[in-house]
Amino acid sequence: MLRFKYMERNQVTADVEVDYAAKKVKYTPYTENVYALPFGVRKNPTITDVTRFFESRCFPKERRNCKQLLEDLGLEEYIPLDIVRKTHGRQLEDYCWIKFEGEELDYEKDIKLRD
């Protein structure tokens, strides 16, 4: 079972629980702002949606220095879930990130990339 919170700064915008064995996703959004939600307007995301979401929060597989970036992260293969576990899906374009179950992180101290 994979559980994570999708965050905008220190605000939880959604809870997601993924049961890969049963191929089910439990999704609880907490905002009307579709730009701050992991699946946008989708109300009942699938495992495929979760995979696409993780891919969207990673650097592209085709990126020229992909192998170096993976090495810098301590990874051998391009697996989006593994990448976002390391990067928390941070991007310069927004203030959203992924907080996995059991993590005690603060946006200002641990995640923030820019003002």
Long-range contacts (C-beta under 8 A, 24 or more apart in sequence): 2-81, 2-100, 2-101, 3-100, 3-101, 4-98, 4-99, 4-100, 4-101, 5-98, 5-99, 6-36, 6-37, 6-38, 6-96, 6-97, 6-98, 6-99, 7-96, 7-97, 7-98, 7-99, 7-107, 7-111, 8-33, 8-36, 8-94, 8-95, 8-96, 9-95, 9-107, 10-106, 10-107, 10-108, 12-99, 13-37, 13-38, 13-96, 14-38, 14-39, 16-45, 16-50, 18-47, 18-50, 20-47, 23-47, 25-49, 25-50, 35-94, 36-96, 51-80, 54-80, 54-81, 54-83, 54-84, 54-89, 55-80, 57-84, 57-87, 57-89, 57-90, 57-91, 57-98, 58-83, 58-84, 58-87, 58-89, 59-83
